[in-house]
Amino acid sequence: MPSRSLDAIDIRILSALQENARLTNVELAARVHLSPSPCLARTRALEESGLISRYVTLLDPLQLGLSVSVFIQIRLERQVESGLEVFQEAIRGYPEVMECYLMTGDADYLIRVVVPDVQALERFIVDELSKIPGVANIRSSFALKQVKYQTALPLPVTDSSTKQRRS
């Protein structure tokens, strides 16, 4: 549940910024049908509330030579708080780890790693991941093809935002 209630204008602002965070305030205001001053005030309020946490640039991994995307399941020897903290702190230090989730089920963690090639993956697993204290089991699955990749979160639907999405 959001910490602040969102109206249709907030939803339009968030939707436009998720699509293109480089919009100027004047461009954003035109897209959401507001004048620039109230649009800026609303955007700043969304930032201050923490709903907009940061602005980023998405890069093409293939153009950077990062052609191998791997999902790795990690099981720890024991699920104790200190062991979880040690693992999580270590994972935060690896730039090739794009995502890390504490899981239910067979694996304790699921991470997504991007590397240039299989040799780099081997080095990461052998020289880094397997040396984290408490790691008991590592299972890797290669992504053959990215079918969908989306960074925009699904936003609540209001009557006016539904009309805008259909246009």
DRENDO-1510 file (C-alpha; in Angstrom, 1 decimal, always signed):
<recs>
REC; n; res; u; v; w
REC; 1; MET; +0.0; +0.0; +0.0 .
REC; 2; PRO; +1.5; +3.4; -1.0 .
REC; 3; SER; +2.4; +5.7; +1.8 .
REC; 4; ARG; +0.6; +8.5; +0.1 .
REC; 5; SER; -2.5; +8.3; -2.1 .
REC; 6; LEU; -1.9; +8.9; -5.8 .
REC; 7; ASP; -4.3; +10.7; -8.1 .
REC; 8; ALA; -4.5; +10.4; -11.8 .
REC; 9; ILE; -2.0; +13.3; -12.4 .
REC; 10; ASP; +0.5; +11.6; -10.1 .
REC; 11; ILE; +0.1; +8.3; -12.0 .
REC; 12; ARG; +0.6; +10.2; -15.3 .
REC; 13; ILE; +3.8; +11.8; -14.0 .
REC; 14; LEU; +5.1; +8.5; -12.8 .
REC; 15; SER; +4.2; +6.7; -16.0 .
REC; 16; ALA; +5.9; +9.4; -18.1 .
REC; 17; LEU; +9.1; +9.4; -16.0 .
REC; 18; GLN; +9.3; +5.6; -16.0 .
REC; 19; GLU; +9.2; +5.8; -19.8 .
REC; 20; ASN; +11.8; +8.6; -20.1 .
REC; 21; ALA; +13.4; +10.1; -16.9 .
REC; 22; ARG; +15.2; +12.7; -19.1 .
REC; 23; LEU; +12.1; +14.7; -19.8 .
REC; 24; THR; +12.4; +18.3; -18.9 .
REC; 25; ASN; +9.9; +19.7; -16.5 .
REC; 26; VAL; +8.3; +21.6; -19.4 .
REC; 27; GLU; +8.0; +18.4; -21.5 .
REC; 28; LEU; +6.7; +16.5; -18.5 .
REC; 29; ALA; +4.1; +19.1; -17.8 .
REC; 30; ALA; +2.9; +19.1; -21.4 .
REC; 31; ARG; +2.6; +15.3; -21.3 .
REC; 32; VAL; +0.5; +15.2; -18.1 .
REC; 33; HIS; -1.5; +18.3; -19.0 .
REC; 34; LEU; -0.3; +20.6; -16.2 .
REC; 35; SER; +1.5; +23.9; -16.2 .
REC; 36; PRO; +5.2; +23.6; -15.4 .
REC; 37; SER; +5.1; +25.0; -11.8 .
REC; 38; PRO; +2.5; +22.6; -10.4 .
REC; 39; CYS; +4.1; +19.7; -12.3 .
REC; 40; LEU; +7.5; +20.5; -10.7 .
REC; 41; ALA; +5.9; +20.7; -7.2 .
REC; 42; ARG; +4.2; +17.3; -7.7 .
REC; 43; THR; +7.4; +15.7; -9.0 .
REC; 44; ARG; +9.4; +17.0; -6.1 .
REC; 45; ALA; +6.7; +15.8; -3.7 .
REC; 46; LEU; +6.9; +12.3; -5.3 .
REC; 47; GLU; +10.7; +12.4; -4.8 .
REC; 48; GLU; +10.5; +13.6; -1.2 .
REC; 49; SER; +8.0; +10.9; -0.3 .
REC; 50; GLY; +10.5; +8.3; -1.6 .
REC; 51; LEU; +8.1; +7.1; -4.3 .
REC; 52; ILE; +10.7; +8.2; -6.8 .
REC; 53; SER; +13.9; +6.9; -5.3 .
REC; 54; ARG; +16.4; +7.7; -8.1 .
REC; 55; TYR; +16.9; +8.3; -11.8 .
REC; 56; VAL; +19.1; +5.9; -13.8 .
REC; 57; THR; +20.4; +5.3; -17.3 .
REC; 58; LEU; +19.8; +1.8; -18.7 .
REC; 59; LEU; +22.7; +0.5; -20.7 .
REC; 60; ASP; +22.8; -2.2; -23.4 .
REC; 61; PRO; +24.8; -5.1; -21.9 .
REC; 62; LEU; +25.5; -6.6; -25.3 .
REC; 63; GLN; +27.2; -3.3; -26.5 .
REC; 64; LEU; +29.3; -3.4; -23.4 .
REC; 65; GLY; +30.4; -7.0; -24.2 .
REC; 66; LEU; +28.3; -8.5; -21.4 .
REC; 67; SER; +26.7; -11.3; -23.4 .
REC; 68; VAL; +26.2; -13.9; -20.7 .
REC; 69; SER; +23.3; -13.6; -18.3 .
REC; 70; VAL; +23.1; -16.3; -15.6 .
REC; 71; PHE; +20.6; -17.0; -12.8 .
REC; 72; ILE; +22.4; -18.6; -9.8 .
REC; 73; GLN; +20.7; -20.4; -6.9 .
REC; 74; ILE; +22.6; -20.4; -3.7 .
REC; 75; ARG; +22.0; -22.6; -0.7 .
REC; 76; LEU; +23.7; -21.7; +2.6 .
REC; 77; GLU; +24.9; -24.2; +5.1 .
REC; 78; ARG; +22.6; -22.7; +7.8 .
REC; 79; GLN; +20.0; -20.0; +7.6 .
REC; 80; VAL; +21.0; -18.0; +10.6 .
REC; 81; GLU; +20.9; -14.2; +10.7 .
REC; 82; SER; +24.6; -13.7; +10.9 .
REC; 83; GLY; +25.1; -16.1; +7.9 .
REC; 84; LEU; +22.5; -14.2; +5.9 .
REC; 85; GLU; +24.1; -10.9; +6.7 .
REC; 86; VAL; +27.6; -12.1; +5.7 .
REC; 87; PHE; +26.3; -13.4; +2.4 .
REC; 88; GLN; +24.3; -10.3; +1.6 .
REC; 89; GLU; +27.2; -8.0; +2.4 .
REC; 90; ALA; +29.5; -10.0; +0.2 .
REC; 91; ILE; +27.0; -10.0; -2.7 .
REC; 92; ARG; +26.6; -6.2; -2.5 .
REC; 93; GLY; +30.3; -5.9; -3.4 .
REC; 94; TYR; +30.2; -7.7; -6.7 .
REC; 95; PRO; +29.3; -5.4; -9.7 .
REC; 96; GLU; +28.5; -8.3; -11.9 .
REC; 97; VAL; +25.6; -9.2; -9.6 .
REC; 98; MET; +22.6; -7.3; -10.9 .
REC; 99; GLU; +19.9; -8.6; -8.6 .
REC; 100; CYS; +19.8; -10.7; -5.4 .
REC; 101; TYR; +16.7; -12.1; -3.7 .
REC; 102; LEU; +16.3; -14.0; -0.5 .
REC; 103; MET; +14.0; -16.8; -1.5 .
REC; 104; THR; +11.7; -19.5; -0.2 .
REC; 105; GLY; +11.9; -23.0; -1.5 .
REC; 106; ASP; +15.0; -25.0; -2.3 .
REC; 107; ALA; +17.5; -22.1; -2.7 .
REC; 108; ASP; +18.2; -19.5; -0.1 .
REC; 109; TYR; +19.1; -16.9; -2.6 .
REC; 110; LEU; +18.6; -16.2; -6.3 .
REC; 111; ILE; +21.1; -13.9; -8.0 .
REC; 112; ARG; +21.3; -12.7; -11.6 .
REC; 113; VAL; +24.8; -12.1; -12.9 .
REC; 114; VAL; +26.0; -10.6; -16.1 .
REC; 115; VAL; +29.5; -11.4; -17.4 .
REC; 116; PRO; +31.3; -11.2; -20.8 .
REC; 117; ASP; +31.8; -14.9; -21.2 .
REC; 118; VAL; +31.8; -18.4; -19.6 .
REC; 119; GLN; +35.3; -18.0; -18.4 .
REC; 120; ALA; +34.4; -14.9; -16.5 .
REC; 121; LEU; +31.5; -16.8; -15.0 .
REC; 122; GLU; +33.7; -19.6; -13.9 .
REC; 123; ARG; +36.2; -17.1; -12.3 .
REC; 124; PHE; +33.3; -15.4; -10.5 .
REC; 125; ILE; +31.9; -18.7; -9.1 .
REC; 126; VAL; +35.2; -20.3; -8.2 .
REC; 127; ASP; +37.1; -17.3; -7.0 .
REC; 128; GLU; +34.4; -15.2; -5.4 .
REC; 129; LEU; +31.0; -16.9; -4.8 .
REC; 130; SER; +32.2; -20.2; -3.5 .
REC; 131; LYS; +34.5; -18.5; -1.1 .
REC; 132; ILE; +31.8; -16.6; +0.7 .
REC; 133; PRO; +31.5; -18.2; +4.2 .
REC; 134; GLY; +28.5; -20.4; +4.6 .
REC; 135; VAL; +27.8; -21.1; +0.9 .
REC; 136; ALA; +26.9; -24.8; +0.7 .
REC; 137; ASN; +25.6; -25.2; -2.9 .
REC; 138; ILE; +25.6; -23.2; -6.1 .
REC; 139; ARG; +23.4; -24.0; -9.2 .
REC; 140; SER; +23.6; -22.0; -12.4 .
REC; 141; SER; +21.1; -21.6; -15.2 .
REC; 142; PHE; +22.1; -19.7; -18.4 .
REC; 143; ALA; +19.5; -17.3; -19.9 .
REC; 144; LEU; +19.4; -18.2; -23.6 .
REC; 145; LYS; +17.2; -15.3; -24.7 .
REC; 146; GLN; +15.7; -12.3; -22.9 .
REC; 147; VAL; +12.0; -12.5; -23.8 .
REC; 148; LYS; +10.9; -9.5; -21.7 .
REC; 149; TYR; +12.9; -7.0; -19.7 .
REC; 150; GLN; +11.0; -4.1; -18.1 .
REC; 151; THR; +12.0; -1.6; -15.5 .
REC; 152; ALA; +8.7; +0.3; -15.3 .
REC; 153; LEU; +6.5; -0.9; -12.4 .
REC; 154; PRO; +2.8; -1.4; -13.0 .
REC; 155; LEU; +1.0; +1.6; -11.7 .
REC; 156; PRO; -2.5; +1.8; -10.2 .
REC; 157; VAL; -5.2; +2.3; -12.7 .
REC; 158; THR; -7.5; +5.3; -12.5 .
REC; 159; ASP; -10.4; +6.1; -14.8 .
REC; 160; SER; -8.4; +8.9; -16.6 .
REC; 161; SER; -5.2; +6.9; -16.7 .
REC; 162; THR; -7.0; +4.0; -18.4 .
REC; 163; LYS; -8.2; +6.4; -21.1 .
REC; 164; GLN; -4.6; +7.6; -21.5 .
REC; 165; ARG; -3.1; +4.1; -21.8 .
REC; 166; ARG; -5.6; +3.2; -24.6 .
REC; 167; SER; -4.7; +6.3; -26.7 .
</recs>
